[in-house]
Amino acid sequence: MANWRDLDISRRRDIQGLVAALEDLKSGMHASATFKSDEYGIFLIEGTAVSSVTGSYLVGGQPLDSGTRPGAPRKPVGALRALTLGITARDTDNTAVVDANDVVAHGDLIRATFEQSPYGIFDVTGIAVWAPAGNVFVVGGWFLTSEPGEQALRLKALAVLARQGSHGLHVPSRLVAWPSSDDTETS
């Protein structure tokens, strides 16, 4: 089983370490960010950091911080649990590229590759969540399938790393309603 250990995070966040990594981060750098949310569980996004219009950094569309304030350090968003700068090696043994509609089940640990401007190509590793609210599968907030049951347009590759029940990660409940944008608080 590959990569579930990459999502095994400690219970306490290292706020000082996150702030230091955010201070070193520059737009265009590769970043690996681990997040935890009630809706999507623990997920890892790896890609190029981009700066938003508010001055905050995003990786794969997910905000890392609340932006800059003169004389104040960057403040990590509440969902951010770990941040590594630079490209990290990932174990890809025992992974199978699959079709999102035929093989993925709620609770499977997957790695999905997406392409979306301005974030470029990025990977999301996490738990596949079934969302009856939209009749779609989601990982870390990104659609794997579209409403008619077809592969999402932005999805470029999908690999199942471990089936539900064979990894030690918490499996979130099915999404019966979409999360609000207010859920991205900072801490």
Sequence and secondary structure as in RCSB ss.txt:
>XXXX:A:sequence
MANWRDLDISRRRDIQGLVAALEDLKSGMHASATFKSDEYGIFLIEGTAVSSVTGSYLVGGQPLDSGTRPGAPRK
PVGALRALTLGITARDTDNTAVVDANDVVAHGDLIRATFEQSPYGIFDVTGIAVWAPAGNVFVVGGWFLTSEPGE
QALRLKALAVLARQGSHGLHVPSRLVAWPSSDDTETS
>XXXX:A:secstr
  SGGGG   SS  HHHHHHHHHH  TT EEEEEEEETTTEEEEEEEEEEE TTS EEETTEE B   BTTB   
BBTTEEEEEES      TT EE  TTTT  TT EEEEEEEETTTEEEEEEEE EEETTTTEEEETTEESB TTSS
B TTEEEEEEEE TTSS S      SS   GGG  B 
